[in-house]
Amino acid sequence: MATSLQSKRTAVKARKNFKEVVALNDNPWRWGVGLEAAIAMGIPLLAFYFSGHLTLGFISSLGGLTALHCPQLKRKERAVVLPVVILAITFSSLLGAYMATDVWLKMLCIVLVTIIGCVFMIGWRLGPPGPLMMVLVAAVTGKIASSSAPEVQHLSSIMYPLLVGLGAFAGYVVIVFPLLFKKFRKPEHNGRKFNEIFSGLKFDEVSKAITLRIVTGVTLAVLMAWVFKEERIYWMVLPVIAVLQAGPSVRLTVIKGVHRMIGSLLGVLLYGIILLINPQGLGLVLTVLILQFGIEVVVMRNYGLALMFITPLALTIASIGHNVDMMATIQARVLDTIIGIVIALLVFFVFEKTKFRTQ
């Protein structure tokens, strides 16, 4: 009887956990915001495409990731916050470009940007996507800067942050453009001022623990990636950040780990489909814009689902100018994602045994 009752409780708990992995939040689908994000990335991409420099357009499009930051804030608050995000994103690209010449510098760059991103995004409580996009921009910039693509071989390092900054500014203009209309100038849309948002770093015990976990996890992932192959650095790092910034509880972290592993793996498969179709020129541009659109539409409902779009977006931009072996790439990315998730969970549980535990 007791065994049967325990089995029923286990089954109920398992069903509950499964529902939390696949469930959608109550937030609405953000179709308008998704279109806005796609336009923000599309402006520099299309401008460079029609000028005959698509590779430069993809570098610049990294700045469009600025549009994914602070979606929970009012538009006027975003107008205040996003210029600072632009500086952070551009600086991340600067480090990525100038530290791309040596494997140890690349590793140091990822760790440095992670620390800066955690202090910036977590310390000021700026919300999603946390330090993830800053690390992504630094890593992808570094990969493109060290590639043999003809269009970037003679590109000076300073051009990368300039291009990224240009793309970020274009995205900012798209975000703030609606403020020109009376509807968005009403008092209820005002929100907090700059000095209220950036009134000082706010690291409580939980945010300190999350920051330390992320930095430790990223450092371990960077070292692990070096053991395998230095090109794979950021594919192991990104799932570590995605999981460890999820929340302070064991149960939530495990659920989010599974949740985000599924999203990342689905993203790798989607990338495989993109490689199979092999879009070129304008088709490739439209593919990237659709992925950017998808991220913003789903991110507030299910972050794992958003990773299904973030993963192929990052892979597509990073592979510009490369001949990609589809099966080898998919296998490597799947392995990298699993290793990153395992590192994140190990770091979390080890920290739960220290004074930095959050339970």
C-alpha positions in Angstrom: 0.0 0.0 0.0 2.8 2.4 1.0 4.8 1.5 -2.1 1.8 2.0 -4.3 1.1 5.5 -2.8 4.8 6.4 -3.2 4.7 5.3 -6.9 1.6 7.5 -7.5 3.3 10.5 -5.8 6.4 9.9 -8.0 4.3 9.7 -11.1 2.4 12.9 -10.3 5.6 14.7 -9.6 7.1 13.5 -12.8 4.1 14.7 -14.8 4.3 18.1 -13.1 8.0 18.4 -13.9 7.4 17.4 -17.5 4.6 20.0 -17.9 7.0 22.7 -16.5 9.6 21.8 -19.1 7.2 22.0 -22.1 4.6 24.5 -20.7 4.2 28.0 -22.1 4.1 31.0 -19.8 1.0 33.2 -19.7 2.7 36.0 -21.5 1.3 36.9 -25.0 3.0 36.0 -28.3 4.9 39.2 -29.2 4.3 39.4 -32.9 4.8 43.2 -33.1 8.0 43.1 -31.1 9.3 40.2 -33.2 8.7 42.3 -36.4 10.5 45.2 -34.7 13.5 43.0 -33.9 13.6 41.6 -37.4 13.6 45.1 -38.9 16.3 46.2 -36.4 18.6 43.4 -37.7 17.4 43.7 -41.3 18.3 47.4 -41.9 22.1 46.9 -41.8 21.9 43.4 -43.4 19.9 44.6 -46.4 22.0 47.8 -46.7 25.2 45.8 -47.0 23.6 43.1 -49.1 22.5 45.6 -51.8 25.9 47.3 -51.6 27.6 44.0 -52.4 29.2 43.4 -49.0 27.0 40.7 -47.3 29.7 39.5 -44.9 30.1 43.0 -43.5 26.3 43.0 -43.1 26.3 39.9 -41.0 29.0 41.4 -38.8 26.9 44.5 -38.4 23.8 42.4 -37.8 25.3 41.3 -34.5 24.5 44.8 -33.2 20.8 44.0 -33.9 20.9 41.7 -31.0 20.6 44.9 -28.9 16.9 44.8 -29.7 16.5 41.6 -27.6 17.5 43.3 -24.4 15.2 44.4 -21.6 11.9 43.4 -23.2 10.2 43.7 -19.8 10.8 47.5 -19.7 8.6 50.2 -21.0 9.6 51.7 -24.3 10.7 54.9 -22.7 12.8 53.0 -20.2 14.4 51.0 -23.1 15.2 54.2 -24.8 17.2 55.1 -21.7 18.8 51.7 -21.1 19.6 50.6 -24.6 22.4 53.2 -25.3 24.3 51.7 -22.4 23.6 48.2 -23.8 24.9 49.4 -27.2 28.2 50.4 -25.5 28.4 47.0 -23.8 27.7 45.1 -27.0 30.2 47.2 -29.0 32.9 46.8 -26.3 32.3 43.0 -26.3 32.8 43.0 -30.1 36.0 45.1 -29.6 37.4 42.5 -27.2 36.4 39.7 -29.5 38.1 41.2 -32.5 41.4 42.2 -30.8 41.7 39.0 -28.8 41.0 36.7 -31.8 44.7 36.2 -32.7 45.5 33.7 -30.0 43.6 30.8 -28.4 44.5 31.9 -24.9 43.4 35.4 -25.6 40.1 34.0 -27.0 39.6 32.1 -23.8 40.4 35.1 -21.6 38.1 37.2 -23.7 35.1 35.0 -23.1 35.7 35.0 -19.4 36.2 38.7 -19.3 33.1 39.5 -21.2 31.2 37.1 -19.0 32.3 38.9 -15.9 31.5 42.3 -17.4 28.1 41.0 -18.7 27.2 39.6 -15.3 28.1 42.8 -13.4 26.3 44.9 -16.0 23.1 42.8 -16.6 22.7 41.1 -13.2 24.1 43.9 -11.0 21.7 46.5 -12.5 18.8 44.0 -12.7 18.3 44.6 -16.4 16.6 41.3 -16.9 16.7 39.0 -20.0 18.7 37.9 -21.9 21.3 38.5 -19.1 25.0 38.4 -20.2 24.3 35.8 -22.9 24.2 38.1 -25.9 27.3 40.0 -24.9 29.3 36.7 -24.8 27.7 35.6 -28.1 28.7 38.9 -29.8 32.3 38.6 -28.5 32.7 35.0 -29.5 31.1 35.3 -33.0 33.2 38.4 -33.7 36.3 36.6 -32.7 35.4 33.6 -34.9 34.8 35.8 -37.9 37.9 37.9 -37.3 40.1 34.8 -37.2 38.5 33.2 -40.3 39.9 32.9 -43.8 36.8 34.4 -45.5 38.2 36.7 -48.3 36.1 39.7 -47.3 37.4 39.8 -43.8 41.1 38.8 -44.3 42.2 42.5 -44.7 39.6 44.0 -42.4 41.2 45.8 -39.5 40.2 44.9 -36.0 38.7 48.3 -35.2 36.2 47.8 -38.1 34.3 45.0 -36.2 33.1 47.1 -33.2 32.4 49.9 -35.6 30.2 47.7 -37.8 28.5 46.1 -34.7 27.9 49.6 -33.2 26.4 50.7 -36.5 24.0 47.7 -36.4 23.2 48.4 -32.8 22.4 52.0 -33.5 20.1 51.1 -36.4 18.3 48.7 -34.0 18.0 51.4 -31.4 16.4 53.8 -33.9 13.8 51.1 -34.7 13.0 50.6 -31.0 12.6 54.3 -30.2 10.9 55.4 -33.4 7.4 54.8 -32.1 8.1 57.4 -29.3 7.6 60.0 -32.0 3.9 59.3 -31.9 1.6 60.8 -29.3 0.4 57.4 -28.1 3.7 56.6 -26.6 4.3 60.0 -25.0 1.5 59.7 -22.5 2.6 60.0 -18.8 1.7 56.3 -18.1 4.4 55.3 -20.6 7.2 57.3 -18.9 8.7 54.8 -16.6 11.9 55.3 -14.6 14.7 57.8 -15.4 18.3 57.0 -16.1 19.5 57.7 -12.5 16.7 55.5 -11.1 17.6 52.5 -13.3 21.4 52.9 -12.9 21.3 54.0 -9.3 23.9 51.5 -8.2 24.8 47.9 -8.5 22.4 45.7 -6.5 24.1 42.4 -5.6 22.2 40.5 -3.0 23.2 37.0 -1.8 21.3 35.3 -4.6 22.7 37.5 -7.5 26.2 37.2 -6.1 25.8 33.4 -6.1 24.4 33.3 -9.6 27.2 35.5 -10.9 29.9 33.4 -9.3 28.3 30.3 -10.7 28.1 31.7 -14.2 31.8 32.9 -14.2 33.0 29.5 -12.7 30.9 27.5 -15.2 32.1 29.6 -18.2 35.7 29.2 -17.1 35.4 25.5 -16.9 33.6 25.4 -20.2 36.3 27.4 -21.9 39.0 25.0 -20.6 36.9 22.0 -21.7 36.4 23.5 -25.1 40.2 24.0 -25.4 40.7 20.3 -24.6 38.4 19.4 -27.5 39.2 22.2 -30.0 39.4 25.9 -29.4 36.9 26.8 -32.2 34.2 25.2 -30.1 34.7 27.6 -27.1 31.4 29.5 -27.2 29.2 26.5 -28.2 30.0 25.0 -24.8 29.8 28.4 -23.0 26.4 29.5 -24.2 24.3 26.6 -22.6 26.3 27.1 -19.4 25.1 30.8 -19.2 21.6 29.9 -20.3 21.2 27.4 -17.5 23.0 29.1 -14.6 21.2 32.4 -15.0 17.8 30.6 -14.8 17.2 30.8 -11.1 18.4 30.0 -7.6 16.5 26.7 -6.8 17.7 23.2 -7.5 14.4 22.1 -8.9 14.1 25.2 -11.2 17.7 24.8 -12.4 17.3 21.1 -13.3 14.1 21.8 -15.1 15.5 24.8 -16.9 18.6 22.7 -17.8 16.5 20.1 -19.5 14.3 22.8 -20.9 17.2 24.7 -22.5 19.1 21.6 -23.6 16.0 20.5 -25.6 15.7 24.0 -27.1 19.4 24.1 -28.1 19.3 20.6 -29.6 16.2 21.5 -31.6 18.1 24.7 -32.7 21.0 22.5 -33.9 18.6 20.4 -35.9 17.0 23.5 -37.4 20.5 24.7 -38.3 21.0 21.4 -40.1 17.8 22.0 -42.1 19.1 25.5 -43.0 22.4 23.9 -44.2 20.5 21.3 -46.2 18.5 24.0 -47.9 21.6 26.2 -48.3 20.0 29.6 -48.8 22.2 32.1 -50.6 22.2 35.9 -50.9 18.8 37.4 -50.1 17.5 34.0 -49.1 20.1 33.8 -46.4 19.3 37.3 -45.2 15.6 36.4 -44.9 16.5 33.3 -43.0 18.4 35.3 -40.4 15.6 37.8 -40.1 13.0 35.0 -39.6 15.1 33.5 -36.8 15.4 37.0 -35.1 11.7 37.4 -35.5 11.1 34.0 -33.9 13.3 34.7 -30.9 11.3 37.8 -29.9 7.9 36.2 -30.6 8.5 33.2 -28.2 11.1 34.4 -25.7 8.6 35.6 -23.0 6.5 32.4 -23.3 9.3 29.8 -23.3 13.0 30.5 -23.2 13.8 27.0 -24.3 11.8 27.6 -27.4 13.7 30.8 -28.0 17.0 28.9 -27.9 15.6 26.9 -30.8 16.0 30.2 -32.8 19.0 31.7 -31.0 21.2 28.6 -31.7 20.8 28.5 -35.5 21.0 32.3 -35.7 24.4 32.3 -34.0 25.6 29.3 -36.0 24.5 30.9 -39.3 26.2 34.2 -38.6 29.4 32.6 -37.3 29.7 30.3 -40.4 29.6 33.1 -42.9 32.4 32.6 -45.4 33.1 29.0 -44.3 32.5 25.7 -46.0 30.5 23.7 -43.4 30.3 20.0 -43.1 26.7 19.5 -42.1 26.9 16.2 -40.2 30.2 17.0 -38.5 28.9 20.4 -37.4 25.6 19.0 -36.1 27.4 16.2 -34.2 29.9 18.7 -32.6 27.2 21.2 -31.6 25.0 18.5 -30.0 28.0 17.2 -28.0 29.0 20.8 -27.1 25.5 21.6 -25.9 25.3 18.4 -23.7 28.7 19.1 -22.2 27.8 22.7 -21.5 24.5 21.6 -19.7 26.4 19.0 -17.7 29.0 21.6 -16.6 26.3 24.0 -15.6 24.5 21.4 -13.5 27.7 20.2 -11.8 28.7 23.8 -11.0 25.3 24.5 -9.5 25.2 21.4 -7.3 28.8 21.9 -6.1 28.0 25.5 -5.2 25.0 24.3 -3.2 27.5 22.6 -0.9 29.3 25.9 -0.2 28.4 29.2 1.5 27.2 30.5 -1.8 24.2 28.2 -1.8 20.9 29.8 -2.7 18.4 27.3 -1.2 
